[in-house]
Amino acid sequence: QVQLVESGGGLVQPGESLRLSCAASGFTFGNYAMRWYRQAPGKEREWVAGISSAGSSYADSVKGRFTISRDNAKNTMYLQMNSLEPEDTAVYYCYAVQNRPPRYDYWGQGTQVTVSS
């Protein structure tokens, strides 16, 4: 059974940090590119960051503040979020997509991040 389980969300003040984790099971983690998405209230889901064997990439809105990483031995992906801003408030989702066809993909259930003073 495939599972992506996010954790690490919470309520923080502007300027503080959080680290999100995404624990994967039920598939061969190393064969999948991993991404973080987020969805703020009333807005569409947006891509935040991605990591694969080719490297990592970031949305302009988080570049320089967020760092994505993965530990294939632990089947886990991370998102280190520094200098958080109220605009970062959203539900953060973990996403996995297979590196080659048939490109199976999976979503996690999300974890809430709230940045507020």
mmCIF file of the C-alpha atoms, coordinates in Angstrom:
data_MODEL
# 
_entry.id   MODEL 
# 
loop_
_atom_site.group_PDB 
_atom_site.id 
_atom_site.type_symbol 
_atom_site.label_atom_id 
_atom_site.label_alt_id 
_atom_site.label_comp_id 
_atom_site.label_asym_id 
_atom_site.label_entity_id 
_atom_site.label_seq_id 
_atom_site.pdbx_PDB_ins_code 
_atom_site.Cartn_x 
_atom_site.Cartn_y 
_atom_site.Cartn_z 
_atom_site.occupancy 
_atom_site.B_iso_or_equiv 
_atom_site.pdbx_formal_charge 
_atom_site.auth_seq_id 
_atom_site.auth_comp_id 
_atom_site.auth_asym_id 
_atom_site.auth_atom_id 
_atom_site.pdbx_PDB_model_num 
ATOM 1   C CA . GLN A 1 1   ? 0.000  0.000  0.000   1.00 0.00 ? 1   GLN A CA 1 
ATOM 2   C CA . VAL A 1 2   ? 1.471  3.316  -1.116  1.00 0.00 ? 2   VAL A CA 1 
ATOM 3   C CA . GLN A 1 3   ? 1.687  6.015  1.514   1.00 0.00 ? 3   GLN A CA 1 
ATOM 4   C CA . LEU A 1 4   ? 3.123  9.514  1.671   1.00 0.00 ? 4   LEU A CA 1 
ATOM 5   C CA . VAL A 1 5   ? 2.855  10.947 5.153   1.00 0.00 ? 5   VAL A CA 1 
ATOM 6   C CA . GLU A 1 6   ? 3.774  14.567 5.804   1.00 0.00 ? 6   GLU A CA 1 
ATOM 7   C CA . SER A 1 7   ? 4.680  15.876 9.230   1.00 0.00 ? 7   SER A CA 1 
ATOM 8   C CA . GLY A 1 8   ? 6.302  18.877 10.851  1.00 0.00 ? 8   GLY A CA 1 
ATOM 9   C CA . GLY A 1 9   ? 3.726  21.543 10.160  1.00 0.00 ? 9   GLY A CA 1 
ATOM 10  C CA . GLY A 1 10  ? 2.542  23.969 12.790  1.00 0.00 ? 10  GLY A CA 1 
ATOM 11  C CA . LEU A 1 11  ? 2.054  27.573 13.855  1.00 0.00 ? 11  LEU A CA 1 
ATOM 12  C CA . VAL A 1 12  ? 5.110  29.824 13.828  1.00 0.00 ? 12  VAL A CA 1 
ATOM 13  C CA . GLN A 1 13  ? 5.820  33.539 13.858  1.00 0.00 ? 13  GLN A CA 1 
ATOM 14  C CA . PRO A 1 14  ? 7.207  35.439 10.873  1.00 0.00 ? 14  PRO A CA 1 
ATOM 15  C CA . GLY A 1 15  ? 10.941 34.927 10.521  1.00 0.00 ? 15  GLY A CA 1 
ATOM 16  C CA . GLU A 1 16  ? 10.940 31.533 12.210  1.00 0.00 ? 16  GLU A CA 1 
ATOM 17  C CA . SER A 1 17  ? 11.719 28.141 10.695  1.00 0.00 ? 17  SER A CA 1 
ATOM 18  C CA . LEU A 1 18  ? 10.070 24.770 10.238  1.00 0.00 ? 18  LEU A CA 1 
ATOM 19  C CA . ARG A 1 19  ? 11.190 21.491 8.740   1.00 0.00 ? 19  ARG A CA 1 
ATOM 20  C CA . LEU A 1 20  ? 8.632  19.347 6.982   1.00 0.00 ? 20  LEU A CA 1 
ATOM 21  C CA . SER A 1 21  ? 9.107  15.643 6.413   1.00 0.00 ? 21  SER A CA 1 
ATOM 22  C CA . CYS A 1 22  ? 7.472  13.288 3.943   1.00 0.00 ? 22  CYS A CA 1 
ATOM 23  C CA . ALA A 1 23  ? 7.797  9.601  4.771   1.00 0.00 ? 23  ALA A CA 1 
ATOM 24  C CA . ALA A 1 24  ? 7.202  7.279  1.812   1.00 0.00 ? 24  ALA A CA 1 
ATOM 25  C CA . SER A 1 25  ? 6.299  3.615  1.763   1.00 0.00 ? 25  SER A CA 1 
ATOM 26  C CA . GLY A 1 26  ? 4.895  1.051  -0.647  1.00 0.00 ? 26  GLY A CA 1 
ATOM 27  C CA . PHE A 1 27  ? 7.034  1.992  -3.651  1.00 0.00 ? 27  PHE A CA 1 
ATOM 28  C CA . THR A 1 28  ? 10.715 2.217  -4.637  1.00 0.00 ? 28  THR A CA 1 
ATOM 29  C CA . PHE A 1 29  ? 11.498 5.692  -3.361  1.00 0.00 ? 29  PHE A CA 1 
ATOM 30  C CA . GLY A 1 30  ? 14.751 6.096  -5.270  1.00 0.00 ? 30  GLY A CA 1 
ATOM 31  C CA . ASN A 1 31  ? 12.941 5.650  -8.592  1.00 0.00 ? 31  ASN A CA 1 
ATOM 32  C CA . TYR A 1 32  ? 10.729 8.661  -8.012  1.00 0.00 ? 32  TYR A CA 1 
ATOM 33  C CA . ALA A 1 33  ? 11.181 12.391 -8.326  1.00 0.00 ? 33  ALA A CA 1 
ATOM 34  C CA . MET A 1 34  ? 9.773  14.146 -5.276  1.00 0.00 ? 34  MET A CA 1 
ATOM 35  C CA . ARG A 1 35  ? 8.078  17.521 -4.999  1.00 0.00 ? 35  ARG A CA 1 
ATOM 36  C CA . TRP A 1 36  ? 6.447  19.799 -2.473  1.00 0.00 ? 36  TRP A CA 1 
ATOM 37  C CA . TYR A 1 37  ? 3.289  21.693 -3.341  1.00 0.00 ? 37  TYR A CA 1 
ATOM 38  C CA . ARG A 1 38  ? 1.202  24.035 -1.228  1.00 0.00 ? 38  ARG A CA 1 
ATOM 39  C CA . GLN A 1 39  ? -2.338 25.362 -1.268  1.00 0.00 ? 39  GLN A CA 1 
ATOM 40  C CA . ALA A 1 40  ? -3.371 28.505 0.537   1.00 0.00 ? 40  ALA A CA 1 
ATOM 41  C CA . PRO A 1 41  ? -7.018 29.212 1.408   1.00 0.00 ? 41  PRO A CA 1 
ATOM 42  C CA . GLY A 1 42  ? -8.930 30.295 -1.672  1.00 0.00 ? 42  GLY A CA 1 
ATOM 43  C CA . LYS A 1 43  ? -5.987 29.681 -3.996  1.00 0.00 ? 43  LYS A CA 1 
ATOM 44  C CA . GLU A 1 44  ? -4.933 26.931 -6.369  1.00 0.00 ? 44  GLU A CA 1 
ATOM 45  C CA . ARG A 1 45  ? -2.331 24.401 -5.420  1.00 0.00 ? 45  ARG A CA 1 
ATOM 46  C CA . GLU A 1 46  ? 1.139  25.586 -6.435  1.00 0.00 ? 46  GLU A CA 1 
ATOM 47  C CA . TRP A 1 47  ? 4.489  23.901 -6.879  1.00 0.00 ? 47  TRP A CA 1 
ATOM 48  C CA . VAL A 1 48  ? 7.080  24.830 -4.242  1.00 0.00 ? 48  VAL A CA 1 
ATOM 49  C CA . ALA A 1 49  ? 10.167 22.690 -4.848  1.00 0.00 ? 49  ALA A CA 1 
ATOM 50  C CA . GLY A 1 50  ? 11.325 19.493 -6.491  1.00 0.00 ? 50  GLY A CA 1 
ATOM 51  C CA . ILE A 1 51  ? 14.225 17.074 -6.195  1.00 0.00 ? 51  ILE A CA 1 
ATOM 52  C CA . SER A 1 52  ? 15.446 14.245 -8.395  1.00 0.00 ? 52  SER A CA 1 
ATOM 53  C CA . SER A 1 53  ? 18.708 12.672 -9.488  1.00 0.00 ? 53  SER A CA 1 
ATOM 54  C CA . ALA A 1 54  ? 19.149 15.713 -11.738 1.00 0.00 ? 54  ALA A CA 1 
ATOM 55  C CA . GLY A 1 55  ? 19.126 18.108 -8.819  1.00 0.00 ? 55  GLY A CA 1 
ATOM 56  C CA . SER A 1 56  ? 16.702 20.413 -7.067  1.00 0.00 ? 56  SER A CA 1 
ATOM 57  C CA . SER A 1 57  ? 14.639 23.417 -8.093  1.00 0.00 ? 57  SER A CA 1 
ATOM 58  C CA . TYR A 1 58  ? 12.473 26.015 -6.391  1.00 0.00 ? 58  TYR A CA 1 
ATOM 59  C CA . ALA A 1 59  ? 9.646  28.400 -7.030  1.00 0.00 ? 59  ALA A CA 1 
ATOM 60  C CA . ASP A 1 60  ? 10.836 31.993 -7.120  1.00 0.00 ? 60  ASP A CA 1 
ATOM 61  C CA . SER A 1 61  ? 8.737  32.812 -4.063  1.00 0.00 ? 61  SER A CA 1 
ATOM 62  C CA . VAL A 1 62  ? 10.753 30.451 -1.831  1.00 0.00 ? 62  VAL A CA 1 
ATOM 63  C CA . LYS A 1 63  ? 14.179 30.483 -3.478  1.00 0.00 ? 63  LYS A CA 1 
ATOM 64  C CA . GLY A 1 64  ? 16.882 31.284 -0.960  1.00 0.00 ? 64  GLY A CA 1 
ATOM 65  C CA . ARG A 1 65  ? 14.614 30.547 2.009   1.00 0.00 ? 65  ARG A CA 1 
ATOM 66  C CA . PHE A 1 66  ? 13.565 26.921 1.505   1.00 0.00 ? 66  PHE A CA 1 
ATOM 67  C CA . THR A 1 67  ? 15.771 23.880 0.985   1.00 0.00 ? 67  THR A CA 1 
ATOM 68  C CA . ILE A 1 68  ? 14.513 20.541 -0.301  1.00 0.00 ? 68  ILE A CA 1 
ATOM 69  C CA . SER A 1 69  ? 16.394 17.333 0.416   1.00 0.00 ? 69  SER A CA 1 
ATOM 70  C CA . ARG A 1 70  ? 15.867 13.595 0.474   1.00 0.00 ? 70  ARG A CA 1 
ATOM 71  C CA . ASP A 1 71  ? 17.320 10.588 2.242   1.00 0.00 ? 71  ASP A CA 1 
ATOM 72  C CA . ASN A 1 72  ? 16.813 7.559  0.015   1.00 0.00 ? 72  ASN A CA 1 
ATOM 73  C CA . ALA A 1 73  ? 17.990 5.225  2.769   1.00 0.00 ? 73  ALA A CA 1 
ATOM 74  C CA . LYS A 1 74  ? 15.146 6.463  4.968   1.00 0.00 ? 74  LYS A CA 1 
ATOM 75  C CA . ASN A 1 75  ? 12.582 6.864  2.158   1.00 0.00 ? 75  ASN A CA 1 
ATOM 76  C CA . THR A 1 76  ? 12.039 10.408 3.338   1.00 0.00 ? 76  THR A CA 1 
ATOM 77  C CA . MET A 1 77  ? 11.982 13.861 1.789   1.00 0.00 ? 77  MET A CA 1 
ATOM 78  C CA . TYR A 1 78  ? 12.389 17.097 3.698   1.00 0.00 ? 78  TYR A CA 1 
ATOM 79  C CA . LEU A 1 79  ? 11.641 20.768 3.277   1.00 0.00 ? 79  LEU A CA 1 
ATOM 80  C CA . GLN A 1 80  ? 13.612 23.136 5.470   1.00 0.00 ? 80  GLN A CA 1 
ATOM 81  C CA . MET A 1 81  ? 11.733 26.416 5.574   1.00 0.00 ? 81  MET A CA 1 
ATOM 82  C CA . ASN A 1 82  ? 13.545 29.464 6.935   1.00 0.00 ? 82  ASN A CA 1 
ATOM 83  C CA . SER A 1 83  ? 12.543 33.111 7.221   1.00 0.00 ? 83  SER A CA 1 
ATOM 84  C CA . LEU A 1 84  ? 8.907  32.157 7.018   1.00 0.00 ? 84  LEU A CA 1 
ATOM 85  C CA . GLU A 1 85  ? 6.429  34.800 5.941   1.00 0.00 ? 85  GLU A CA 1 
ATOM 86  C CA . PRO A 1 86  ? 2.648  35.038 6.403   1.00 0.00 ? 86  PRO A CA 1 
ATOM 87  C CA . GLU A 1 87  ? 2.359  34.394 2.643   1.00 0.00 ? 87  GLU A CA 1 
ATOM 88  C CA . ASP A 1 88  ? 3.813  30.927 3.242   1.00 0.00 ? 88  ASP A CA 1 
ATOM 89  C CA . THR A 1 89  ? 0.694  29.929 5.167   1.00 0.00 ? 89  THR A CA 1 
ATOM 90  C CA . ALA A 1 90  ? -0.808 26.931 3.385   1.00 0.00 ? 90  ALA A CA 1 
ATOM 91  C CA . VAL A 1 91  ? -1.342 23.227 3.458   1.00 0.00 ? 91  VAL A CA 1 
ATOM 92  C CA . TYR A 1 92  ? 1.856  21.619 2.209   1.00 0.00 ? 92  TYR A CA 1 
ATOM 93  C CA . TYR A 1 93  ? 1.627  18.436 0.164   1.00 0.00 ? 93  TYR A CA 1 
ATOM 94  C CA . CYS A 1 94  ? 4.188  15.838 -0.717  1.00 0.00 ? 94  CYS A CA 1 
ATOM 95  C CA . TYR A 1 95  ? 4.099  14.418 -4.272  1.00 0.00 ? 95  TYR A CA 1 
ATOM 96  C CA . ALA A 1 96  ? 5.955  11.533 -5.882  1.00 0.00 ? 96  ALA A CA 1 
ATOM 97  C CA . VAL A 1 97  ? 6.196  10.787 -9.615  1.00 0.00 ? 97  VAL A CA 1 
ATOM 98  C CA . GLN A 1 98  ? 7.967  7.857  -11.189 1.00 0.00 ? 98  GLN A CA 1 
ATOM 99  C CA . ASN A 1 99  ? 11.092 8.759  -13.169 1.00 0.00 ? 99  ASN A CA 1 
ATOM 100 C CA . ARG A 1 100 ? 10.039 6.815  -16.269 1.00 0.00 ? 100 ARG A CA 1 
ATOM 101 C CA . PRO A 1 101 ? 6.796  5.525  -17.839 1.00 0.00 ? 101 PRO A CA 1 
ATOM 102 C CA . PRO A 1 102 ? 4.167  4.663  -16.756 1.00 0.00 ? 102 PRO A CA 1 
ATOM 103 C CA . ARG A 1 103 ? 4.952  7.552  -14.393 1.00 0.00 ? 103 ARG A CA 1 
ATOM 104 C CA . TYR A 1 104 ? 2.799  6.467  -11.496 1.00 0.00 ? 104 TYR A CA 1 
ATOM 105 C CA . ASP A 1 105 ? 2.244  9.359  -9.107  1.00 0.00 ? 105 ASP A CA 1 
ATOM 106 C CA . TYR A 1 106 ? 1.075  9.764  -5.528  1.00 0.00 ? 106 TYR A CA 1 
ATOM 107 C CA . TRP A 1 107 ? 0.002  12.542 -3.156  1.00 0.00 ? 107 TRP A CA 1 
ATOM 108 C CA . GLY A 1 108 ? 0.234  12.856 0.582   1.00 0.00 ? 108 GLY A CA 1 
ATOM 109 C CA . GLN A 1 109 ? -2.597 14.113 2.772   1.00 0.00 ? 109 GLN A CA 1 
ATOM 110 C CA . GLY A 1 110 ? -0.957 17.446 3.579   1.00 0.00 ? 110 GLY A CA 1 
ATOM 111 C CA . THR A 1 111 ? 0.294  19.254 6.654   1.00 0.00 ? 111 THR A CA 1 
ATOM 112 C CA . GLN A 1 112 ? -0.793 22.719 7.748   1.00 0.00 ? 112 GLN A CA 1 
ATOM 113 C CA . VAL A 1 113 ? 1.756  25.509 8.047   1.00 0.00 ? 113 VAL A CA 1 
ATOM 114 C CA . THR A 1 114 ? 0.557  28.758 9.563   1.00 0.00 ? 114 THR A CA 1 
ATOM 115 C CA . VAL A 1 115 ? 2.786  31.811 9.821   1.00 0.00 ? 115 VAL A CA 1 
ATOM 116 C CA . SER A 1 116 ? 1.265  34.497 11.995  1.00 0.00 ? 116 SER A CA 1 
ATOM 117 C CA . SER A 1 117 ? 2.217  36.929 14.715  1.00 0.00 ? 117 SER A CA 1 
# 
